[in-house]
Amino acid sequence: MKNKQTSALLPFIILCLSGCSHYSVSTEKLSELSDSDLCIALGERNNTGSEVLRITEEIEKRGDKISSENCYLLSHQAMRSSSDITVEPYAKREYNTTEYDYKNKRWVTKPSTDKAGLIISIPDR
């Protein structure tokens, strides 16, 4: 028998596991980003090779205009805050079981619990 709560969670779980991400800076038009936004985008996308290369090329085009120390700090701060997203799975199911009570010599119905889901925490930006 299919649990309604589990089937309602399935689309949400698929959405979460499909790689949806929470970026504060859009990288569609890198040339229009400010220097600090470019560095933040670099930190947020540090695990996507093609994005890192695109952003690094834009930073190199701007040359000495961008402070490397400031960019390093901004990108590392963005890396830490983007990794604060946590996904914690849990499992719990509610149902009744029937067990034989040998002491009282009778069948007893006891509640049991099973549920499944995810606790997702996304930090405020």
C-alpha positions, 0 to 999 in steps of 0.5 A: 500500500502506498503511503500518501505522505511518502508519495507527496514527498517524492516530487520534492525529493526529486527536485532537491536531488536534481541539483537545484541550487541557491545562488545569490548572483546570476552569471548569465552576463558576467560582463555586467557584474560588479567586481565583488559580485564576480568574486562572490559568484566564483565562490558560490560556483566553486564546484562547477568547473565550466562556471569557474573557468568562465568567471576566472576568464572575466576576472582576468579580463578586468586585470588589476582592477580587481583586488586579488585579496578582496576577491579571495575573501569574498569568494571564500566567504561565499563558499562557506555560506553556500556549503551551509545548506544541509539536507538531513533525511529521516525515516519514520512510519506509523502503523499498528502491530498485533503481538501476542502477550504471553503473560496475559495470554491474549493478542494486543494491538500496539501502535508503531511509527515509520515516516520518511522525509528530508529536513532542508536548511538553507541559510538566509542571505 
